[in-house]
Amino acid sequence: MAWIYLIIAGVGEVVGVLGINQVNQKKNTSSFLVLFGGFLLSFVFLSIAMETIPMSTAYAVWTGIGTVGSALVGMFVFGESKNWRRILFISMILLSAVGLKLIS
């Protein structure tokens, strides 16, 4: 169950990053709600996951989910570059997170 909480925390981080992007585009109440709500969700579920998963593993997977998720949203929603090298390195981050799960 802790791994599910960690995935929810990673998704919350992606939502928080989207909130940062929204705040940069227009500063309104809903943008700040997305920002703070996403990061609040993220930190709460990361904290719960870390009751079972070692800190180093949880943090690495959490940041990996946030990084990969934010990069994918940037590519598919905001039209950022889909260069093969960028996709290769994003895949390496994802594989590293899976590897940490397999050895934990």
URQUIQUI-V365202 format. One line per field, one symbol per residue. ss: DSSP state (H for helix, E for strand, L for the rest). Layout:
BEGIN
ss=???
END
This chain:
BEGIN
ss=LHHHHHHHHHHHHHHHHHHHHHHHHLLLHHHHHHHHHHHHHHHHHHHHHLLLLLHHHHHHHHHHHHHHHHHHHHHHLLLLLLLHHHHHHHHHHHHHHHHHHHHL
END
